[in-house]
Amino acid sequence: LTALICTLAASLQAQTTLRIRGSDTLGAKLIPSLAEAFKKQGGKVSFDVAAEGSSTAFTNLASGTAEIGMSSRKVKADERTLCRSKSVNLNEVELAWDMITVVVNKNNPVSDLSKKQIMQIFAGDIKDWSEVGGTPGPISVYTRNTSSGTYKDFMALAMKGREYGPRSQKMAGNEQIASEVGSNANGIGYVGYAYSGAKGIKITTVGGDAPNPAAVKDFPLARPTYLYTNGEPTGNVKAFIDFCLSPAGAAIITKTGFVPVAQAN
């Protein structure tokens, strides 16, 4: 009888709590905002959100410790293979578009960098601000850590696949990068557009292009973000994802600093 009660309790917990794991870009602001709105409009579910990097979306889905995975990049082949080996059939949902923004300290006179300069700074070829028209001083480069989807996306979109320079400093999340750059006059980093208004930092345009939600796909560092589930979503998982993709969800996506899929397309 005790075993039966424990089984029923575990089943009820799984039905009423959605465990969401993965991307910091999505999980620090957007998903909690959507979750709160979903509950207010009558969703009978609680949320357990952990935002520790896109790669953790797939390890958690594979181990059965998440109902939804958040990722700021597409699943990689080895991650899909891992999930398949655990009988997890990944279902992909495009959630919203983001623009990776290059940010510097607000007092930095540099306001525009070419894509080549950005690549050279983050790869470690350019080491001093005087080399790009700034005040002389050693450049402090801040990046996301290796579990981050943004870490990989930035390499692909801005660095032609090159590795980061050996002196770059890895941060756990967007807010940490913004904080470090905001307190370091020589700092530079990148964050999701939703985090670019943080205190002490400013956006640098990329070859004259500024991030613009009205023309998101024209920005050179724009990318889609995703939710993943094990198979086609059902029950509360489906209800929540449907809400995210609804007009009410789109309004929250916009307010949080992302671009709804319908607007991006």
Secondary structure, DSSP 8 states (H G I E B T S, - for coil): -HHHHHHHHHHHHHHHEEEEEE-HHHHTTHHHHHHHHHHHTT---EEEEEES-THHHHHHHHHT--SEEEESS---HHHHHHHHHTT--EEEEEEEEEEEEEEEETT-S--EE-HHHHHHHHHTS--BGGGGTS-SSB-EEEEE-TT-HHHHHHHHHHSTT----TT-EEESSHHHHHHHHHT-TTEEEEEEGGGTT-TTEEE-EETTB---GGGGGGSTTEEEEEEEEESS--HHHHHHHHHHTSHHHHHHHHHHT-EEHHHH-
